[in-house]
Amino acid sequence: MLESLIQEWDGEAVIVRRDQPTGSWTFIAIHSTLLGPATGGTRMKSYSDQQAALQDALRLAAGMTYKFAVPGIERGGGKAVISIPKSLDPESRKHLLRRHGKLIRQLGGLFYTGPDVGTSSADMDIIAETGSPYVFCRTVEAGGAGSPAPFTALGVFAGMEVAYKHVFGETSLKHRKVFVQGVGSVGALLVEHLRNAEAEVLFTEVDDRLIQHFRDERDVQFVPLEDAYKTECDVFAPCALGGVINESTIPQLKCHVIAGAANNQLAKPEDGAMLRAKGILYAPDYVINVGGAMASPAIETLGWSHSHAEERVANSVRSALERIFAMADSADISTNEAARRIAEEHLSKSGQPISASPTSFPR
Ligand code: PHE
């Protein structure tokens, strides 16, 4: 039941909207505004049922709270999930995005959005027609910062090196086997970073067009989905959907490091302890994938340059992971527990929720 999901959740509010013309459901989960206005992507896909969609929104919104809290960014956690029917024609989709933008504008700064799974910068241009100024990552032509994916991929790559070094004592991924699950917007760019670093890259993917492109045109080694979790590798990089690290996949894993871009990689927090017991170093998802959420809003509202943003993302992911790995070792706790403690520390120091009006933010 939707009711019990919300009851068990520790967030602030959920906005539910039924879109009659398309038969879609929208859930905007506001997890925390303690550090600033709730900010998170708009995910658009079809789900098995509305419970699964709401559950995704609730968990992803909490992830955003922690994502901003670890580096101390003055934003809160939120996420929008638009649960669409299996087929949606392009015109109807555009109108749906405009209605989504209108709702965001009506929220008046409670929630800021950007792209996520199933939405692009071009979609942000459409949402912004009705949702401005609460929409990040419009296309560069429309005056936005463009896709956040390059910043996310850069941070994941920098974080992967730190994690690899923590286990093997050296940073270079040259000739190391790195297995990328999902070559969507971020995964594809991560493959480029890895190839430039001369790593041995393997990938799995469900989209036939992407399989063809990377396997046949780019000559990247393809692993069928059914062999994914038992594939031997140095680093496993989940870059697709969430929940892939769970009690049934962990026993199969033959990697030393997990460092990828997907949100909500662990099915449950306890899975982090299972990884630690198995000697696998896990780079917590919301720590390593902060790049886009850190860079794009800062470029648009704080005037960061592209190169400054890259530097900030790489440095901040590196230093956060170093601190987390050291803390996990000294306290003998999982890395996700260490990350949670750091985030909670920042959240508990924040005092009163910050007003979400656009005039008072950003500072
Ligand atoms: N949706 C992405 C994330 O999960 C990135 C993003 C969020 C980009 C908010 C801009 C604004 O972090």
Boltz pocket constraint, residues with backbone or C-beta under 6 A from the ligand:
constraints:
  - pocket:
      binder: B
      contacts: [[A, 39], [A, 40], [A, 41], [A, 42], [A, 112], [A, 113], [A, 114], [A, 115], [A, 116], [A, 117], [A, 136], [A, 137], [A, 148], [A, 263], [A, 289], [A, 290], [A, 292], [A, 293], [A, 296], [A, 297]]
      max_distance: 6.0
